[in-house]
Amino acid sequence: MPKMRKKSDLPSKDCAHCGLSFAWRKKWARDWDNVRFCSDRCRSASKGGAKRAQDDR
């Protein structure tokens, strides 16, 4: 059985939208370099925020 790791030992990044730190997840193993957001909520809010900023001009 593989040795367990503490969550603090895993790599982490800061979310591009909210700025919170989030840790590596196994489902992101192949895409870790491309992961920018901590959640679907931040990803969708980031897309909507760009549209709203353009509409205000």
C-alpha positions, 0 to 999 in steps of 0.5 A, a space after each residue: 500500500 502506498 504511503 499516505 501524504 499530508 495535504 500540506 505536502 501537496 503542491 498548491 496554487 492561488 486561484 486566478 479569480 478569488 485569490 485563495 490557495 488550493 491544493 493539488 487533486 488527483 483528478 487534476 494530475 494530467 492538467 495541473 499546469 493548466 488549472 487556474 481556478 479553485 472551483 467551477 464557481 470561480 471559473 464561471 464568475 471569471 468568464 462572466 466578469 470579463 463580459 460584464 466589464 466590456 458591457 459597461 464601456 
